[in-house]
C-alpha cells in the first residue's frame, strides 16, 4: 500500500535487543532500503549487518560511498 510506513527488524547478536528501523522507498516501486545511519542510531557500535552467517552488502553510490 502506498504511503504505509514499513519497518525492518534488526537484532543485536550480543544482547538480543531488537529494534524496528523505518524502511525508505526508492524511485522505483520495488526499491526499498534502510539507511545505515538509522541502524547506527539504534546500535551505536554497529559495524555490519548479517542474515544468519551471511554478511549483507551495502549499496554504494557512484562515488563509492555507502
JOTALIN-V418580 format. One record per residue. N is the residue number from 1. SS is DSSP state (a for helix, b for strand, c for the rest). PHI is phi in whole degrees, -180 to 180 (NA if undefined). Layout:
n=N ss=SS phi=PHI
n=N ss=SS phi=PHI
//
This chain:
n=1 ss=c phi=NA
n=2 ss=c phi=-67
n=3 ss=c phi=89
n=4 ss=c phi=-73
n=5 ss=c phi=-78
n=6 ss=c phi=-106
n=7 ss=b phi=-133
n=8 ss=b phi=-117
n=9 ss=b phi=-84
n=10 ss=b phi=-130
n=11 ss=b phi=-126
n=12 ss=c phi=-73
n=13 ss=c phi=-71
n=14 ss=c phi=-89
n=15 ss=c phi=-107
n=16 ss=c phi=83
n=17 ss=c phi=-59
n=18 ss=b phi=-122
n=19 ss=b phi=-129
n=20 ss=b phi=-108
n=21 ss=b phi=-105
n=22 ss=b phi=-62
n=23 ss=c phi=-90
n=24 ss=b phi=-98
n=25 ss=b phi=-104
n=26 ss=c phi=-85
n=27 ss=c phi=-87
n=28 ss=c phi=-113
n=29 ss=c phi=-56
n=30 ss=c phi=-100
n=31 ss=c phi=-92
n=32 ss=b phi=-124
n=33 ss=b phi=-158
n=34 ss=c phi=-121
n=35 ss=c phi=-85
n=36 ss=a phi=-56
n=37 ss=a phi=-63
n=38 ss=a phi=-68
n=39 ss=a phi=-66
n=40 ss=a phi=-67
n=41 ss=a phi=-63
n=42 ss=a phi=-85
n=43 ss=c phi=-131
n=44 ss=c phi=-63
n=45 ss=c phi=-100
n=46 ss=c phi=-61
n=47 ss=c phi=-121
n=48 ss=c phi=-159
n=49 ss=c phi=-123
n=50 ss=b phi=-128
n=51 ss=b phi=-117
n=52 ss=c phi=69
n=53 ss=c phi=-91
n=54 ss=b phi=-85
n=55 ss=b phi=-74
n=56 ss=c phi=-90
n=57 ss=c phi=-73
n=58 ss=c phi=-91
n=59 ss=c phi=-74
n=60 ss=c phi=-128
n=61 ss=c phi=-83
n=62 ss=c phi=-64
n=63 ss=c phi=-94
n=64 ss=c phi=87
n=65 ss=c phi=-79
n=66 ss=c phi=-87
//
